[in-house]
Amino acid sequence: MNLKHLNYFAVFFLLISWACSSNSKKQVIAEQDKASIEQYRPQYHFTPDSAWMNDPNGMVYYEGEYHLFYQYYPDSTVWGPMHWGHAISTDLVHWEHMPIALYPDSLGYIFSGSAVVDWKNTSGFGTAENPPLIAIFTYHNPEIAEAGGVDVESQGIAYSLDKGRSWTKYDTNPVIPNDGNRDFRDPNVIWNEEIQKWNLVLSAHDHVQIYSSDNLKQWSYESSFGADAGAHGGVWECPDLFPLQVEGTDDTKWVLIVNINPGGPNGGSGTQYFIGDFDGHQFTADSKETSWIDYGRDNYAGVTWSDVPKEDGRRIFLGWMSNWDYAQVVPTEKWRSAMTLPRVLSLAKVNDNYVVKSTPVKEMDLITDRKLPVQNEALEISGERELDLHGINLNQSRLSLEFETSENAPESFGLVFENELGENVKFSYSSVDKQFYFDRNHSGDMGFSDKFAGIDKASYEAYSQIKLEIFVDAASMEIFVDDGELVMTEIFFSTKPFTKLTVFSNGSPLTLTKSEFVDVNSIW
């Protein structure tokens, strides 16, 4: 082979190598950018690969895996015949999409519910060595509903013997027939050590009903709660009942979560809770006044994981990050809706009142890209001041800020997130009104619904020192105030990414005592 042939061969080899390398790189980039090329697709929140999603369902931990089931309609990006979608995580952050778990059948659509590990095999579906996972869900019969009947909804169960990969429906469903309430749904099950039985709480239009069972198949009605308590601007849905130890004490109280739509604190969907005592038969609330898990517009149908190991000890909550006022028309094309970040719920006594606090799970640190130096030098804010973002991607970030007010607190202060078009969202506090505000009136695309724009508010007695933990992800913001004593979750649809963060103080100066801005990696 002469030199000329060698040169031709070398050139040919280089071209082939370049083409293969280029194709390989393109394939990797395509996989990495699969989610990011879709406008408004969150990068570190759970979303369905495609189609419609709403309530989280059947959240259960078993053998190192967190299972997330969810209301899913695979054939459209609007609500339709409900299935249970399925995803699995080993760390609450990275999720693997799984095949659909439960399909509609002759008894109806598969509405919301819960799942548990039947450790003692009380159901008889498994063995002591291989305890079954039991899903309990609502059947919604569309034919009865269309005919105007009342007995539309009933409760069924299914079991899995292969770690939630496949499910068999009980052959004598329903296990709880309709009791005369058209809205009769969303069963949530716990094992109650005190009475050595299963307890179940479900929603019945404007109240919840409590049941007990020895085997998850036959259920006895125990009591009801709520007809004369809490908010009643809409239908009660997706309840959850569990104990929490009061921070700093040996005391334990029971928490009853009840979602409501409409009737939320700022319109549309919302999640209320009650604190009280439960003896396995009757829930007794300390107060009939309602409290809210989240004051934002976009946290609904939230419930908690069952069977988290005792050595872990956390009560982990997840909500649907949307609102029924506009969920079906938001401007996303391939998919609709995301879940909130998983959050740890804790119970504290604040100013002689019990408060359920919410904080992001510690596993969020797994996707923190880099830790920038924490700014500990006090920065006095009078008027407006743009903050140095240190090169982070503001639209995919985690922000930690601490403020201190003087004896004469500013009339108002807050943060403005803005893009190059001037579109913005503003989070602020009024010392005069004693309220936090989230303003998305200038946030970008809002034409899809006349119910989307507005200013949401939350009453709060702020301290002289205020801590904020803010997670921004594409089209959403989750704001945790003072270690989760107050939370606001909001979505928005800015046409360009936010690139500017301004802090402002009206009236007296405000001191920014600490700040940390961090990039968050995509989970996809």
C-alpha positions in Angstrom: 0.0 0.0 0.0 1.6 3.3 -1.1 1.6 6.6 0.8 -1.3 7.9 -1.3 -3.5 5.0 -0.4 -2.4 5.4 3.3 -3.5 9.0 3.2 -6.8 8.1 1.6 -7.3 5.4 4.2 -6.4 7.7 7.1 -8.9 10.4 5.8 -11.6 7.7 5.4 -11.0 6.3 8.9 -11.1 9.8 10.4 -14.4 10.6 8.6 -16.0 7.3 9.8 -14.7 7.9 13.4 -16.0 11.5 13.3 -19.4 10.3 12.0 -19.7 7.6 14.7 -18.6 9.9 17.4 -20.9 12.6 16.2 -23.9 10.3 16.1 -23.0 8.9 19.5 -22.8 12.4 21.0 -26.0 13.4 19.3 -27.7 10.3 20.8 -26.4 11.2 24.3 -27.4 14.8 23.9 -30.9 13.8 22.7 -31.4 11.6 25.8 -30.1 14.3 28.1 -32.2 17.0 26.4 -35.4 14.9 26.1 -37.1 16.8 28.9 -35.3 20.2 28.6 -36.4 20.9 25.0 -40.0 20.8 26.2 -41.0 24.3 27.3 -42.1 24.4 31.0 -41.0 20.8 31.7 -39.7 20.6 35.3 -36.2 19.2 35.5 -36.2 17.9 39.1 -39.9 17.3 39.8 -41.7 14.1 38.9 -43.7 14.4 35.7 -45.3 11.7 33.5 -43.4 10.9 30.3 -46.5 12.0 28.4 -50.3 12.5 28.8 -52.4 13.5 31.8 -51.6 13.1 35.5 -53.3 14.2 38.7 -53.5 12.9 42.3 -50.6 10.9 43.8 -51.9 7.5 44.9 -50.8 4.4 46.7 -47.5 5.7 48.0 -45.8 2.9 49.8 -42.2 1.9 50.7 -41.1 -1.7 50.4 -37.6 -3.3 50.2 -35.7 -0.2 49.4 -38.2 1.2 46.9 -40.6 4.2 47.1 -43.6 3.5 45.0 -45.5 6.4 43.5 -48.8 5.6 41.8 -50.9 8.4 40.4 -54.1 9.2 38.6 -53.2 8.8 34.9 -55.0 9.0 31.5 -52.6 7.7 28.9 -54.6 8.7 25.8 -54.9 12.5 26.3 -53.5 15.5 28.1 -56.8 16.2 29.7 -58.7 14.2 32.3 -60.3 10.9 31.1 -60.9 7.3 32.2 -58.6 7.0 35.2 -55.8 4.5 35.5 -53.0 4.1 38.1 -49.7 5.2 36.6 -46.6 4.0 38.4 -43.1 5.1 39.1 -40.4 3.8 41.5 -37.5 5.5 43.2 -34.8 4.4 45.6 -34.0 7.9 46.8 -37.2 10.0 46.4 -35.4 12.1 43.8 -34.7 10.0 40.7 -37.7 8.1 39.3 -38.1 5.2 36.9 -41.3 5.1 34.9 -43.1 1.8 35.2 -45.9 0.2 33.2 -49.5 1.1 34.2 -50.4 -0.7 37.4 -54.3 -0.6 37.4 -56.6 -0.3 34.4 -60.4 0.5 34.4 -62.7 -2.5 34.3 -66.4 -3.3 34.3 -66.8 -1.8 37.8 -65.4 1.6 36.6 -62.5 3.9 36.4 -59.7 3.5 39.0 -59.8 6.6 41.2 -57.5 7.6 44.0 -56.5 5.5 47.0 -53.6 4.1 49.0 -51.3 1.1 49.4 -49.8 -0.7 52.3 -47.6 -3.7 53.1 -49.6 -6.4 54.7 -46.8 -7.6 56.9 -48.8 -10.1 58.8 -50.6 -11.4 55.7 -53.9 -10.6 57.3 -55.5 -10.7 53.8 -54.2 -14.1 53.0 -53.1 -13.0 49.6 -49.4 -13.7 50.3 -47.3 -15.5 52.9 -45.3 -14.6 55.9 -42.2 -14.8 53.8 -43.6 -12.8 51.0 -46.2 -10.3 52.4 -48.5 -8.8 49.8 -48.7 -5.2 48.8 -52.3 -4.2 49.0 -53.8 -1.3 47.0 -57.2 0.0 47.9 -58.8 2.4 45.5 -62.1 3.9 44.4 -64.1 2.5 41.6 -66.0 5.3 39.7 -68.8 3.9 37.5 -69.2 6.3 34.5 -72.5 4.7 33.4 -74.2 5.2 36.7 -72.8 8.7 36.9 -74.1 9.6 33.4 -77.5 8.2 34.4 -77.6 10.5 37.4 -77.4 7.7 39.9 -76.1 8.1 43.5 -74.1 4.8 44.0 -71.4 5.9 41.6 -68.4 5.1 43.7 -67.2 2.2 45.8 -63.9 0.8 47.1 -61.9 -2.1 45.7 -58.6 -3.7 46.4 -55.8 -5.4 44.5 -52.7 -7.2 45.6 -49.1 -7.6 44.4 -46.7 -10.4 45.2 -43.8 -9.2 43.1 -42.8 -5.9 44.7 -45.5 -3.9 43.0 -44.6 -4.9 39.4 -48.0 -6.6 38.7 -51.4 -6.5 40.4 -54.3 -8.8 40.8 -57.7 -7.3 41.6 -59.7 -9.0 44.3 -62.4 -11.2 42.8 -65.2 -10.1 45.1 -64.7 -6.3 44.8 -66.0 -3.9 46.0 -65.0 -4.4 49.6 -66.9 -1.2 50.7 -70.0 -0.7 48.7 -71.5 2.8 48.2 -73.3 4.1 51.3 -75.6 6.6 49.6 -73.0 9.4 49.0 -72.4 10.2 45.4 -68.9 11.5 46.3 -67.6 8.5 48.2 -63.9 8.0 47.5 -60.1 8.1 48.1 -59.6 5.4 50.8 -56.4 5.7 52.9 -55.3 2.8 55.0 -53.0 2.4 58.1 -52.2 -0.4 60.5 -53.2 0.7 64.0 -51.0 -1.0 66.6 -53.2 0.2 69.5 -56.2 -1.8 68.3 -54.3 -4.4 66.2 -56.5 -3.6 63.2 -56.5 -1.7 60.0 -58.1 1.7 59.9 -59.4 3.3 56.8 -60.5 6.9 56.2 -62.3 8.0 53.1 -64.1 11.1 51.9 -67.9 11.2 51.8 -68.8 14.6 50.1 -68.5 17.0 53.0 -67.0 14.8 55.7 -64.7 11.8 56.2 -65.7 8.3 57.4 -63.6 6.0 59.4 -63.6 2.1 59.1 -61.8 -0.8 60.7 -60.9 -4.3 59.4 -59.0 -7.4 60.5 -58.1 -8.5 57.0 -58.4 -5.5 54.5 -61.4 -7.4 52.8 -64.2 -6.9 55.3 -64.7 -3.4 56.7 -66.8 -2.1 59.6 -68.0 1.5 59.8 -66.7 3.3 63.0 -67.5 7.0 62.8 -67.4 10.2 60.8 -65.8 13.6 61.2 -66.0 17.0 59.6 -69.6 17.9 58.7 -69.4 20.8 61.2 -65.6 21.4 61.0 -63.2 23.1 58.7 -63.6 24.6 55.2 -66.6 23.6 53.1 -66.3 25.5 49.9 -66.3 22.3 47.9 -66.1 18.5 48.0 -63.7 16.8 50.5 -61.2 14.5 48.9 -58.0 12.5 49.5 -57.9 12.2 53.3 -54.9 10.9 55.3 -54.7 10.1 59.0 -51.5 9.5 60.9 -49.7 10.2 64.2 -46.9 12.8 64.6 -44.7 13.4 67.7 -44.7 17.0 68.8 -41.2 18.5 68.3 -39.2 18.7 71.6 -41.7 16.6 73.6 -42.8 13.0 74.1 -46.3 13.9 73.2 -48.0 12.4 70.1 -51.0 13.9 68.3 -52.9 12.7 65.3 -53.1 14.7 62.0 -56.0 14.4 59.7 -55.3 15.8 56.2 -58.4 16.6 54.0 -58.1 18.0 50.5 -60.9 20.2 49.3 -62.0 21.4 45.8 -63.0 24.2 45.4 -62.6 26.1 48.7 -58.8 26.4 48.9 -57.3 29.4 50.8 -56.7 31.3 47.6 -59.3 29.8 45.4 -59.8 26.4 43.7 -58.0 23.4 45.2 -56.4 23.3 48.6 -55.2 21.0 51.4 -56.5 21.5 55.0 -55.6 19.7 58.2 -56.8 19.1 61.7 -54.9 18.2 64.9 -56.5 15.9 67.5 -56.7 12.5 69.0 -57.7 9.1 67.5 -58.5 5.9 69.4 -59.0 3.6 66.4 -62.7 4.4 66.3 -63.2 8.2 66.5 -61.1 11.2 65.5 -61.6 14.1 67.9 -60.2 17.5 66.7 -58.7 20.0 69.2 -60.2 22.7 67.1 -62.8 22.7 64.3 -61.0 25.6 62.6 -59.1 24.7 59.5 -55.4 25.0 58.9 -53.7 24.8 55.5 -50.7 22.6 54.5 -49.8 25.0 51.8 -51.1 28.5 51.0 -50.1 28.5 47.3 -52.5 27.8 44.5 -50.8 24.7 43.3 -50.5 21.9 45.9 -53.5 19.5 45.9 -54.5 15.9 46.7 -51.4 15.6 48.9 -51.0 12.4 51.0 -48.1 10.6 52.7 -46.1 7.4 52.1 -47.0 4.3 54.1 -44.5 1.8 55.6 -41.5 4.1 55.8 -39.1 2.2 58.1 -39.3 3.1 61.8 -35.5 3.7 61.8 -36.1 6.4 59.2 -39.1 7.8 61.1 -40.2 10.4 58.6 -43.7 11.2 57.5 -43.2 12.0 53.8 -45.8 14.0 51.9 -46.3 14.6 48.2 -48.9 16.7 46.4 -50.1 17.3 42.8 -48.6 20.6 41.7 -51.7 22.1 40.0 -55.2 23.4 40.6 -58.5 22.2 39.2 -59.3 25.8 38.2 -57.0 25.5 35.2 -55.1 22.2 35.3 -56.5 20.9 32.0 -55.6 24.1 30.0 -52.1 25.0 31.1 -49.8 25.5 28.1 -47.9 22.2 28.0 -48.3 20.0 25.0 -46.9 16.5 25.5 -47.8 16.1 29.2 -49.8 17.8 31.9 -48.9 18.3 35.5 -46.1 17.6 37.9 -45.8 16.6 41.6 -44.4 18.8 44.3 -41.1 18.0 45.9 -41.4 15.2 48.5 -41.6 16.9 51.9 -41.2 15.8 55.5 -44.1 16.7 57.8 -43.4 17.5 61.4 -45.6 18.9 64.2 -44.6 21.9 66.3 -46.1 24.1 69.0 -46.0 27.7 67.7 -47.5 30.5 69.8 -49.6 27.9 71.7 -51.0 26.4 68.4 -50.0 23.2 66.7 -48.5 23.7 63.3 -47.7 21.1 60.7 -44.4 22.1 59.2 -43.2 21.0 55.8 -39.6 20.8 54.7 -38.0 19.3 51.5 -36.5 15.8 52.0 -32.8 15.7 52.7 -32.3 13.6 49.5 -32.6 16.9 47.5 -28.9 17.3 48.4 -28.2 14.4 46.0 -28.9 16.6 43.0 -27.3 19.8 44.2 -24.8 20.6 41.5 -22.3 22.7 43.4 -22.1 24.6 46.7 -21.2 28.2 46.3 -19.6 30.1 49.1 -22.3 31.2 51.6 -22.6 34.9 51.8 -22.5 35.7 55.5 -21.6 39.4 55.2 -24.6 41.5 56.1 -26.0 43.3 53.2 -28.3 46.3 53.9 -31.2 46.7 51.5 -32.9 50.0 51.1 -35.1 50.4 48.1 -34.1 47.8 45.4 -30.9 45.8 44.9 -30.2 43.1 42.3 -28.4 40.1 43.7 -25.4 38.4 42.2 -26.5 34.9 41.1 -22.9 33.7 40.8 -23.7 32.2 37.4 -26.4 29.8 38.5 -29.4 28.9 36.4 -32.1 30.7 38.2 -34.8 28.6 36.6 -33.4 25.4 38.0 -32.1 26.5 41.4 -32.3 26.3 45.2 -32.1 29.6 47.1 -31.5 29.9 50.8 -31.8 33.4 52.3 -32.0 34.8 55.8 -33.3 38.3 56.5 -33.2 40.5 59.6 -35.5 43.5 60.2 -34.7 46.4 62.4 -36.9 47.4 65.4 -38.9 49.4 62.8 -39.7 46.7 60.3 -40.0 47.6 56.6 -43.6 48.3 55.5 -43.0 45.5 53.0 -40.1 43.6 51.5 -39.5 40.7 49.2 -38.0 39.2 46.0 -38.7 39.7 42.3 -37.8 37.0 39.8 -37.6 38.6 36.3 -36.7 37.7 32.7 -35.4 39.8 29.8 -39.0 40.6 28.7 -39.9 42.0 32.0 -42.1 39.1 32.9 -41.9 38.5 36.6 -43.2 36.9 39.8 -43.0 38.6 43.2 -42.9 37.1 46.6 -43.3 39.7 49.4 -44.2 40.3 53.0 -46.3 43.1 54.4 -45.5 44.1 58.0 -48.6 46.2 58.0 -51.0 43.4 56.9 -49.0 40.6 58.5 -49.3 38.6 55.3 -47.1 37.0 52.6 -48.1 37.6 49.0 -47.2 35.8 45.8 -48.0 37.9 42.7 -48.1 36.3 39.3 -50.1 39.0 37.5 -47.1 39.7 35.2 -45.7 36.1 35.0 -46.0 35.6 31.2 -48.6 33.3 29.5 -51.8 33.6 31.4 -54.4 33.7 28.5 -55.3 30.0 28.9 -57.6 30.7 31.9 -59.2 33.8 33.5 -58.7 32.2 36.9 -54.9 32.0 36.7 -53.7 35.5 37.3 -53.8 37.0 40.7 -52.1 37.7 44.0 -52.2 34.8 46.6 -51.8 35.7 50.2 -51.1 33.9 53.5 -51.4 35.4 57.0 -48.2 35.1 59.1 -46.7 36.7 62.1 -43.1 37.2 60.9 -40.2 37.2 63.3 -37.4 39.7 63.3 -35.4 37.0 61.6 -36.9 35.3 58.5 -35.6 32.3 56.7 -36.6 31.4 53.1 -35.8 28.2 51.2 -37.0 28.6 47.6 -36.9 25.9 44.9 -37.4 27.2 41.3 -37.9 24.6 38.5 -38.9 25.8 35.1 -42.5 26.7 35.7 -42.8 26.3 39.4 -41.7 27.8 42.7 -41.9 26.2 46.2 -41.3 28.6 49.0 -40.6 27.4 52.6 -40.7 30.1 55.3 -39.0 29.6 58.7 -38.2 25.9 58.3 -41.6 25.2 56.8 -43.9 26.9 59.2 -45.6 28.4 56.1 -45.4 27.1 52.6 -46.5 28.5 49.2 -46.4 26.5 46.0 -47.1 28.2 42.7 -46.8 27.5 39.0 -46.3 30.1 36.2 -45.5 30.1 32.5 -43.0 32.8 31.7 -42.1 32.8 28.0 -38.4 33.3 28.7 -36.3 32.0 31.6 -35.8 34.2 34.7 -32.3 35.7 34.8 -32.6 38.5 37.4 -33.3 38.4 41.1 -34.0 41.6 43.0 -34.6 42.1 46.7 -36.5 45.2 47.8 -37.4 46.9 51.0 -40.0 49.7 51.3 -39.7 52.0 54.3 -37.1 50.9 56.9 -34.0 49.1 55.7 -33.8 45.3 55.5 -30.6 43.3 56.2 -29.8 40.2 54.2 -27.7 38.3 56.7 -27.1 35.1 54.7 -27.6 33.8 51.2 -26.7 30.6 49.2 -27.6 30.1 45.6 -27.2 26.6 44.2 -27.8 24.9 40.8 -30.0 21.7 40.9 -29.3 18.9 38.5 -31.9 17.4 36.2 -33.2 14.1 37.3 -33.9 13.1 33.7 
